[in-house]
Amino acid sequence: MKNSKWGIGIMITAGLAIYFLLTKVRNLPTLINFLEITVSKDHYLDANAVDFVSITYTAILLTLLLLIFCYATGLLQKLLQSAARVLDSLVDLDYLMGFFTQDEITPEYSRMTLLISSIGVLGLYFFFYFFPDIEAESPLETVTSLFFIIAAGILIRSLFLLKKSFFSPKEKKRAVIFLIGLSLALLFIFGEEISWGQHLFNWEATGHFASNNFQQETNLHNFFNPLFDLMYPLAGIAMFTTLFILWFFPKRESSKLLMILIPPPSLFPIVLFAMLYSFQGHSEIFEEYLGLFFLIHALRIYLGLKKEALAKEDGPA
């Protein structure tokens, strides 16, 4: 498994399989309680459930006390060294980190991208964990919905960098189609998120939207609310599977433009958690992960094309 993309892929796939298997096991009450809090739509806990919050804080306190004791007695360093040896015997950690930070287009930002992705994932996760009853149209959703229109603006700006690059006319044409298509899709998502201005200007839906829209909003997606339990998981699985294949089983020879347009592996944390939360159906956290993903991806596309434009200005390749 060492030094092998197959090994990394198998480990991640096995981890996901175990995760979904455990959600079906009913003889682990503490695990079920945790899953109910984190992935259940109604965050339901039965009357006999263990007080998970108290257990969590107690576990954290005991862990800190144990770490302090180990540090004071000199055991902490030995434990860390032992843990590092065990992990190194299972997988090449340097290779693993290198894989998730590899980026021939913007290598100087790859570690930062992984860090931002991880912080964004954990930040949203803990926000919704501690505030599970937050209103659907919260300020956080309004802010994160702006990610879509900002990302669209960055992609449109990126179009002007294509003509200054080394890419062939055929490649540029394909890139223009991709960038315009993705920009329009992001603008559409943003319009749907704000109900095309209804949430900003507080008007009442009328006509067909008032009588047939499940939330009486001037948008299209809420005409299909009964299908969300199927549509969201399909979208999450499709996104994860597509990028998983592109990252772990890439073509041996890919054009530089294609490498710019394909999201980097450093976005893996967002893609993974977005897919997991897509199983909630109409999940706010899934949509917010999606907005963060496209914002970072659009910014990387811009930086990659800008680097190519500057390289052409400096002289021939």
Buried (B, 14 or more C-beta within 10 A) or exposed (E): EEEEEEBBBEBBEEEBEEEEEEBEEEEEEEEBBBBBBBBBEEEEBEEEBEEBEEEEEEEEEEEEEEEEEBEEEEBBEEEEEEEEEEEEEEBBEEBBEEBBBEBEBBEEBBBEBBEBBBEBBEEBBEBBEEEEEBEEBEEBBEEBBBBBBBBBBBBBBBBEBBEBBEBEEEBBEBBEEBBEEBBEBBBBBBBBBBBBEBBEEEEEBEEEBEEEBEBBBBBBBBBEBEEBEEBBBEBBEEBBEEBBEBBBEEEEEEEBBBBBBBBBBBBBBBBBBBBBBBBBBBBBBBBBBBBBBBBBBBBBBBBBBBBBBEBBEEEEE
